Amino acid sequence: MENKESFTSKFMRTTGRVRKIFGPAQTSSLDHPMTDENQKLLKEQQAQEKALWETVTRADGSSYIVSRKSE
């Protein structure tokens, strides 16, 4: 009977070779404070999103968003 290499083993071997060329993935902690530049970009993104969507609140207190109609 033939011993076939599993998909997982092939994948791990391939990614190991890629790591030799490109090196390991860079990671940073997620609990550091945002930079001023990133905070500014986030606010700009949120403003753009807010311009595209409108929140509709039902009488029972639940809410949903709908696309704003371009007028």
Secondary structure by P-SEA (a helix, b strand, c coil): ccccccaaaaaaaaaaaaaaacccbbbbbccccccaaaaaaaaaaaaaaaaabbbbbcccccccccccccc
